């Protein structure tokens, strides 16, 4: 019983996902109904084509009926005109439905990904997520727009042609129908295999997408370390695995058509042999038999197409599962049922016995800290000690495992996430910019800002002068991730963005650690402008940049080991002093004991 429960849950989950896809299809009911009418007209046209072979043979070729010679060609033209019209509108309407479903599904997937917490992005690769939004969604589009359209059309055509077969020679039709289930048997068997192998293909494609994203974004490092050959070989191996998986899928996909072709050939041979004898004996006319045979021959194509469509449907269903694996993912960072809006203004931030565990490892332990409004708190410590984890808890990128973080006495878990993050501006070590204009990057957190406010923020960030040197100044596109800017220029654009947001709580996560001395001086001046009047948390790689902070805490192994001013901590001769001596071993640090 226990073994069957997971299988039942999986089946219920699959049914739920498929119902959601059908619900998306149902949003275009009118177009679906019109498309199905078009398909019925086309299927009727195919059946009429087979039926018209009877008067062509019996009345025109055998009886030489000139009246029918004039009527039948006109009927054929009318039938093909209606077929052409129905094919156009049927395909257009169903493509519209398919594209609309994909638009909604792609938007839903992107919306969900954006709402998931930071921990999700640390587990998933960017390339894999891109593959789900682009490649997997396209498989669903093919399943809905072309495959389902073709399947319905072929199903109606099969029904129409079977009706012709029965009306012409019913007992031969019964024999043909006995062969038909045998034709669908391999479709079902190999369709399941196509679905399994298609999932593997999509996973391999996601892996390739991730590899491409990494090696293109990190091309400078690849070249600097002479690793072009290594990365080529890695790509070739991934490409080989994808090729093997695709060929495995191809074997399962292409085998159904030859099997059906052979079964159809055997059935046709028996029918021609028996039907020929019946015509010669006068049991039915040549026209009846030719009409029957035409309908039988026309029946092969829709059956074959349904086989191919089934393969595409299985690929689409596999892609649907991969998409809904993300869509159904729950976020551990959620709003309280009755969230409190944090109002703009100066804020006091308190850490009350905070513990934080990440992936079964306790990163922070018993953090007790109160940072007053307008205070600059510097956070020092060795790499991996928990400095960044501490500040990442403030905007709820992660939630505390125990204890509470409060803003003005309010537990941030009871505040609305949107209002909390509106109070916070962040400048990180890696400046994150977008492939857009300088102006739009500065106004990213406050899109209704005026041009004057954007210029003012750029001046305060010491970015105005170099922006004026650009070809189109503030309207210059800075390229992907700001590749057209230097490191110092990127960071000053980020500082201008934070200045314009004008948030009362500021987080600076090693904002100058990757800059040269000249750029650091300019960025430091910009940061001083940014910190004025704000409750500021500064993580600094270079201790010289935090010597003038109101207070410094030293985080060691997830705990606050020391706190005080620069002078007080140097006098303690503890962890902070050790860090200072490590950084300035070649010259005496300010406040450190002088050698005699």
C-alpha positions in Angstrom: 0.0 0.0 0.0 2.8 2.4 0.9 4.5 1.8 -2.4 1.3 2.6 -4.3 0.7 5.9 -2.5 3.6 7.9 -4.2 2.5 6.5 -7.6 -1.1 7.7 -6.9 0.1 11.1 -5.8 2.2 11.4 -8.9 -0.7 10.5 -11.1 -3.0 13.0 -9.3 -0.2 15.6 -9.8 0.0 14.9 -13.5 -3.7 15.0 -14.0 -3.8 18.4 -12.2 -1.1 19.8 -14.5 -2.9 18.6 -17.6 -6.1 20.1 -16.3 -4.3 23.4 -15.9 -3.1 23.2 -19.6 -6.7 22.4 -20.7 -7.9 25.4 -18.6 -5.5 27.6 -20.5 -6.8 26.2 -23.7 -10.4 26.9 -22.5 -9.7 30.6 -22.3 -10.0 30.7 -26.1 -13.3 28.7 -26.3 -14.7 30.7 -29.2 -11.6 30.3 -31.4 -11.5 26.6 -30.5 -15.1 26.1 -31.6 -14.5 27.9 -34.9 -11.3 25.9 -35.4 -13.1 22.6 -34.8 -15.8 23.6 -37.3 -13.0 24.3 -39.9 -11.5 20.9 -39.1 -14.9 19.2 -39.6 -15.3 20.9 -42.9 -11.9 19.8 -44.0 -12.4 16.2 -42.8 -15.7 16.2 -44.7 -13.9 17.4 -47.8 -11.4 14.5 -47.6 -14.3 12.0 -47.2 -16.2 13.6 -50.1 -13.1 13.3 -52.3 -13.1 9.5 -51.7 -16.8 9.2 -52.2 -16.7 11.2 -55.5 -14.5 8.4 -57.0 -17.7 6.2 -57.4 -19.5 8.6 -59.9 -16.1 9.2 -61.7 -15.7 5.5 -62.4 -19.3 4.3 -62.7 -20.9 7.3 -64.5 -18.0 8.9 -66.4 -15.5 6.2 -67.2 -17.9 3.2 -67.5 -21.3 4.7 -68.5 -19.9 7.8 -70.4 -22.4 10.1 -68.7 -21.6 13.6 -70.1 -24.0 15.3 -67.6 -22.0 13.8 -64.7 -18.8 14.8 -66.5 -19.8 18.4 -66.2 -21.1 18.2 -62.6 -18.4 16.1 -60.9 -15.4 18.4 -61.7 -17.4 21.4 -60.3 -18.1 19.4 -57.2 -14.4 18.6 -56.9 -13.4 22.3 -57.2 -16.0 23.3 -54.6 -14.8 20.6 -52.2 -11.1 21.6 -52.6 -12.0 25.3 -52.2 -13.8 24.6 -48.9 -10.9 22.4 -47.8 -8.3 25.1 -48.5 -10.4 27.7 -46.7 -10.9 25.5 -43.7 -7.2 24.6 -43.5 -6.2 28.3 -43.5 -8.7 29.4 -40.8 -8.3 26.2 -38.7 -4.5 26.5 -38.7 -4.6 30.3 -38.0 -7.1 30.0 -35.1 -5.3 27.0 -33.5 -1.9 28.7 -33.8 -3.4 31.8 -32.1 -4.7 29.6 -29.3 -1.3 27.9 -29.0 0.7 31.1 -29.0 -1.7 32.7 -26.4 -1.3 29.7 -24.1 2.5 29.9 -24.4 2.5 33.6 -23.7 0.4 33.0 -20.5 2.5 30.0 -19.5 5.8 31.8 -20.1 4.6 34.8 -18.2 3.5 32.6 -15.3 6.8 30.8 -15.2 8.9 34.0 -15.3 6.6 35.5 -12.6 7.1 32.5 -10.4 10.9 32.4 -10.9 11.1 36.1 -9.9 9.1 35.5 -6.8 11.2 32.6 -5.6 13.8 33.3 -2.9 17.5 33.8 -3.3 18.2 30.2 -2.2 16.4 28.9 -5.3 18.8 30.8 -7.6 21.8 29.4 -5.7 20.6 25.9 -6.4 19.5 26.3 -10.1 21.7 27.3 -13.0 20.7 30.4 -15.1 21.0 28.3 -18.3 18.6 25.7 -17.0 16.0 28.3 -16.0 16.4 29.9 -19.4 15.9 26.6 -21.1 12.6 26.0 -19.3 11.3 29.4 -20.3 12.4 29.1 -23.9 12.9 25.5 -25.0 10.4 23.7 -22.8 7.6 26.2 -23.4 8.1 25.8 -27.1 7.5 22.1 -26.8 4.2 22.8 -25.1 3.4 25.3 -27.9 4.0 22.7 -30.5 1.8 20.2 -28.6 -1.1 22.7 -28.3 -1.0 24.6 -31.6 0.1 22.2 -34.3 -0.2 18.8 -32.7 -3.6 19.0 -31.1 -4.8 20.8 -34.2 -3.5 18.0 -36.5 -4.7 15.3 -34.2 -8.3 16.6 -34.1 -8.3 17.2 -37.9 -7.0 13.7 -38.5 -9.5 12.2 -36.0 -12.4 13.8 -37.8 -10.9 12.7 -41.2 -10.6 9.1 -39.9 -14.2 9.1 -38.7 -15.4 10.5 -42.1 -13.4 8.0 -44.2 -14.6 5.1 -42.0 -18.2 6.3 -42.7 -17.4 6.2 -46.5 -15.9 2.7 -46.1 -19.0 1.4 -44.3 -21.5 3.0 -46.8 -19.6 1.5 -49.7 -18.7 -2.1 -48.7 -19.6 -2.7 -45.0 -18.1 -6.1 -44.5 -14.7 -5.1 -46.0 -14.9 -2.0 -43.8 -15.3 -4.3 -40.8 -12.1 -6.2 -41.8 -10.2 -2.9 -42.2 -11.4 -1.8 -38.7 -10.1 -5.0 -37.2 -6.6 -4.0 -38.4 -7.0 -0.4 -37.1 -6.5 -1.2 -33.4 -3.3 -3.0 -34.3 -2.1 0.2 -35.9 -2.7 2.2 -32.7 -0.9 -0.3 -30.4 2.6 0.7 -31.3 1.6 4.4 -31.0 0.7 3.9 -27.3 3.7 1.6 -26.5 6.4 3.7 -28.2 4.7 7.0 -27.2 5.5 6.3 -23.5 9.2 5.7 -24.4 9.3 8.9 -26.4 8.0 10.8 -23.3 10.8 9.3 -21.1 13.6 10.0 -23.5 12.2 13.5 -24.3 12.6 14.4 -20.6 16.2 13.3 -20.8 16.8 15.4 -24.0 15.3 18.5 -22.3 17.5 18.0 -19.3 20.6 17.7 -21.5 19.6 20.8 -23.4 19.2 22.7 -20.1 22.8 21.6 -19.2 24.1 22.9 -22.5 22.3 26.2 -22.0 23.9 26.5 -18.5 27.3 25.7 -20.0 26.9 28.3 -22.7 25.8 31.0 -20.3 28.8 30.4 -18.0 31.4 30.2 -20.7 30.1 33.2 -22.6 29.7 35.4 -19.5 33.1 34.3 -18.2 34.9 34.3 -21.5 37.6 36.7 -20.2 38.6 34.2 -17.5 38.5 31.3 -20.0 41.0 33.1 -22.3 43.1 34.4 -19.4 43.7 30.9 -18.1 44.1 29.4 -21.6 41.1 27.1 -21.0 39.6 27.3 -24.5 40.5 23.8 -25.3 39.1 22.5 -22.0 35.8 24.3 -22.4 35.5 23.1 -26.0 36.0 19.5 -24.9 33.4 20.0 -22.1 30.9 21.3 -24.7 31.7 18.5 -27.1 31.0 15.9 -24.4 27.7 17.6 -23.5 26.8 17.8 -27.1 27.6 14.1 -27.5 25.3 13.1 -24.6 22.5 15.2 -26.1 23.1 13.5 -29.5 22.9 10.0 -27.9 19.7 10.9 -26.1 18.1 12.5 -29.2 18.9 9.3 -31.2 17.4 7.2 -28.5 14.3 9.3 -28.7 14.4 9.1 -32.5 14.4 5.3 -32.5 11.3 5.3 -30.3 9.7 8.0 -32.4 10.3 6.7 -36.0 9.5 3.0 -35.5 5.7 3.5 -35.3 5.3 4.7 -39.0 7.1 1.6 -40.6 5.1 -0.8 -38.4 1.8 0.9 -39.4 2.9 1.0 -43.1 3.5 -2.7 -43.1 0.2 -3.5 -41.3 -1.6 -1.2 -43.8 0.1 -2.9 -46.7 -1.0 -6.3 -45.6 -4.6 -5.2 -45.1 -4.6 -3.4 -48.5 -3.3 -6.6 -50.2 -6.0 -8.7 -48.7 -8.7 -6.2 -49.6 -7.5 -5.8 -53.2 -7.4 -9.6 -53.6 -10.9 -10.2 -52.1 -12.4 -7.0 -53.6 -11.1 -7.7 -57.0 -12.8 -11.1 -57.0 -16.0 -9.5 -55.9 -15.9 -6.9 -58.7 -15.3 -9.6 -61.3 -18.2 -11.6 -59.9 -20.5 -8.6 -60.1 -21.1 -8.3 -56.3 -20.5 -4.6 -56.5 -19.4 -2.1 -59.2 -15.9 -1.0 -60.0 -16.7 2.6 -58.9 -17.8 1.3 -55.5 -14.6 -0.6 -55.1 -12.4 2.2 -56.3 -14.2 4.7 -53.9 -13.7 2.1 -51.1 -10.0 1.7 -52.0 -9.5 5.5 -52.3 -11.0 6.0 -48.8 -8.7 3.2 -47.5 -5.6 4.7 -49.0 -6.5 8.2 -47.7 -7.0 6.6 -44.3 -3.3 5.7 -44.0 -2.0 9.3 -43.8 -4.1 10.5 -40.8 -3.3 7.4 -38.9 0.4 7.9 -39.7 0.2 11.6 -38.7 -1.5 10.7 -35.4 1.5 8.5 -34.7 3.8 11.4 -35.2 1.6 13.8 -33.3 1.5 11.4 -30.4 5.3 11.7 -30.2 5.1 15.5 -30.1 2.3 15.3 -27.5 4.6 13.1 -25.3 7.4 15.6 -25.7 5.0 18.4 -24.8 3.8 16.5 -21.7 7.4 15.9 -20.6 8.0 19.7 -21.0 4.8 20.5 -19.1 6.1 18.4 -16.1 9.4 20.3 -16.1 7.6 23.7 -16.3 5.2 22.9 -13.5 8.1 21.6 -11.3 9.0 25.3 -11.1 5.5 26.8 -11.2 4.4 24.6 -8.2 7.5 25.3 -6.2 6.6 27.0 -2.9 8.6 29.9 -1.5 9.7 29.9 2.2 9.8 33.7 2.0 6.2 34.7 2.1 4.1 37.6 3.4 2.3 37.4 6.7 -1.5 36.8 6.3 -2.0 40.3 7.6 1.2 42.2 6.7 2.1 45.5 8.2 3.2 48.3 5.9 6.5 49.9 7.1 6.3 53.6 6.6 9.1 55.7 5.1 11.5 57.4 7.5 14.5 56.8 9.8 14.6 53.3 11.2 16.2 51.4 14.0 17.2 47.8 13.2 17.5 45.1 16.0 18.8 41.6 15.9 17.3 39.7 18.8 19.0 36.3 19.4 19.3 35.5 15.7 20.3 32.1 14.5 20.5 31.2 10.8 21.0 27.8 9.3 21.7 27.3 5.6 21.7 23.9 4.0 22.1 22.1 7.4 25.0 24.3 8.5 24.5 26.9 11.3 26.0 30.1 9.8 25.0 32.6 12.5 24.6 32.0 16.2 22.9 34.2 18.8 23.4 37.6 17.1 22.2 40.3 19.4 22.6 43.8 18.0 20.9 47.1 17.9 21.7 49.6 15.2 20.2 53.1 15.8 18.7 55.4 13.1 21.5 57.1 11.2 24.3 54.9 12.7 27.0 53.5 10.5 27.7 49.9 11.6 30.8 48.2 10.0 31.0 44.4 9.9 34.5 42.9 9.8 35.7 39.3 9.9 37.4 36.6 7.9 35.9 35.2 4.7 33.1 32.7 5.4 32.5 34.0 8.9 28.8 35.0 8.2 29.1 38.7 7.4 27.1 38.7 4.1 24.6 36.2 5.6 23.9 38.7 8.4 23.0 41.6 6.1 21.1 39.3 3.7 18.6 38.6 6.5 17.6 42.3 6.7 15.7 42.4 3.4 14.5 38.8 3.9 16.5 37.3 1.2 16.5 34.5 3.8 14.5 34.1 7.0 16.1 33.6 10.4 16.1 30.0 11.8 15.6 31.3 15.3 15.1 34.7 17.0 13.9 37.9 15.2 15.1 40.9 13.3 13.0 44.0 14.0 12.6 47.4 12.3 11.5 49.9 14.9 10.4 47.0 17.1 8.4 45.3 14.4 9.4 41.7 13.4 10.2 42.0 9.7 8.3 38.7 9.1 5.1 40.5 10.0 5.9 43.4 7.6 5.0 43.2 4.0 8.0 42.2 1.9 7.4 45.0 -0.6 7.3 47.8 2.1 10.4 46.3 3.8 12.5 46.2 0.7 11.4 49.7 -0.2 13.2 50.9 2.9 16.5 49.3 1.9 19.1 50.1 -0.7 22.0 47.8 -1.5 25.4 48.2 -3.2 27.2 44.9 -3.7 30.8 44.0 -4.5 29.7 42.9 -8.0 27.9 45.9 -9.6 24.8 44.5 -11.2 23.7 46.6 -14.2 21.3 45.9 -17.1 21.6 46.2 -20.8 19.9 49.6 -21.0 20.7 53.3 -20.9 22.6 55.0 -18.1 19.5 56.9 -17.2 17.3 53.8 -16.9 19.9 52.0 -14.8 20.1 54.9 -12.3 16.3 55.1 -12.2 15.9 51.3 -11.9 14.5 51.4 -8.3 12.5 54.6 -8.9 11.2 54.7 -12.4 9.1 57.9 -11.9 12.1 59.9 -11.1 12.6 63.2 -13.1 15.6 63.9 -15.2 16.8 66.5 -12.7 16.7 64.0 -9.9 18.7 61.4 -12.0 21.3 64.1 -12.8 21.5 65.1 -9.1 22.0 61.4 -8.0 24.8 61.1 -10.7 26.5 64.2 -9.4 26.4 63.0 -5.8 27.8 59.6 -6.9 30.7 61.3 -8.7 29.4 59.8 -12.0 28.2 62.9 -13.8 31.5 63.8 -15.3 32.3 60.5 -17.0 28.6 60.1 -18.1 29.0 63.5 -19.9 31.8 62.0 -21.9 29.6 59.2 -23.4 28.3 59.7 -27.0 24.7 60.0 -25.9 25.4 60.9 -22.2 22.6 59.6 -20.0 20.9 57.9 -23.0 24.0 55.8 -23.8 23.4 52.0 -23.6 26.0 50.5 -21.3 25.8 46.9 -22.7 25.2 43.6 -21.0 26.0 43.8 -17.2 27.6 47.2 -18.0 30.5 45.8 -20.0 31.2 49.2 -21.6 32.1 50.7 -18.3 35.1 50.4 -16.0 34.8 48.8 -12.6 34.7 52.2 -10.8 32.2 53.6 -13.3 29.9 50.6 -12.8 30.0 51.0 -9.0 29.3 54.8 -9.1 26.3 54.1 -11.3 25.1 51.6 -8.7 25.6 54.2 -6.0 23.7 56.7 -8.0 20.9 54.1 -8.2 20.9 53.7 -4.4 21.0 57.5 -3.9 18.0 58.0 -6.1 16.0 55.3 -4.3 16.6 57.3 -1.1 16.0 54.4 1.2 16.6 55.0 5.0 18.4 51.6 5.4 21.6 51.1 3.4 23.6 47.9 3.0 27.1 48.1 1.5 28.6 44.6 0.8 32.3 45.1 0.1 31.4 47.9 -2.3 35.0 48.9 -3.0 36.9 45.6 -2.6 37.4 45.0 -6.4 38.5 48.6 -7.3 41.9 50.1 -7.8 43.2 52.8 -5.4 42.1 55.8 -7.6 38.7 54.4 -8.3 38.3 53.5 -4.7 38.8 57.1 -3.6 36.1 58.3 -5.9 33.7 55.6 -4.9 34.4 56.1 -1.2 33.6 59.8 -1.6 30.3 58.8 -3.3 29.6 56.3 -0.6 30.1 59.0 2.1 27.4 61.0 0.3 25.2 58.0 0.2 25.6 57.1 3.9 24.6 60.5 5.3 21.5 60.2 7.5 21.0 56.5 6.8 21.1 53.5 9.0 24.0 51.8 7.3 25.5 48.3 7.4 29.0 48.2 5.8 30.9 45.0 5.1 34.4 46.0 4.2 37.3 44.0 2.8 39.7 46.9 3.4 39.6 47.8 7.1 40.9 51.3 6.3 37.5 52.2 4.8 35.6 51.5 8.0 37.9 53.1 10.6 35.5 56.0 10.9 32.3 54.0 11.4 30.3 54.8 14.5 30.7 51.1 15.6 32.5 48.0 14.3 31.5 44.4 15.0 33.8 41.5 14.3 32.0 38.3 13.2 33.9 35.1 13.8 32.4 31.6 13.1 28.9 33.1 13.0 29.2 35.0 16.3 29.9 38.6 17.3 33.3 38.3 18.8 34.0 42.0 19.4 32.4 45.4 18.9 33.4 49.0 19.5 35.1 51.8 17.7 38.3 51.4 15.7 40.4 52.7 18.5 38.6 50.6 21.1 39.0 47.4 19.1 42.7 48.1 18.4 43.2 48.6 22.1 41.7 45.2 22.8 44.5 43.5 20.8 41.9 40.8 19.8 40.4 39.6 16.5 40.1 43.1 14.9 43.7 43.9 15.7 44.8 40.6 14.1 42.8 41.4 11.0 44.4 44.8 10.8 47.9 43.4 11.2 47.2 40.8 8.5 46.2 43.6 6.1 48.9 46.1 7.0 51.8 43.9 7.9 54.0 45.9 5.6 53.1 49.2 7.3 51.8 50.2 10.7 48.1 50.6 10.9 46.6 53.7 12.5 46.1 53.1 16.2 48.2 50.0 16.3 51.3 49.7 18.6 54.4 51.1 17.0 57.5 48.8 16.9 60.5 50.0 19.1 
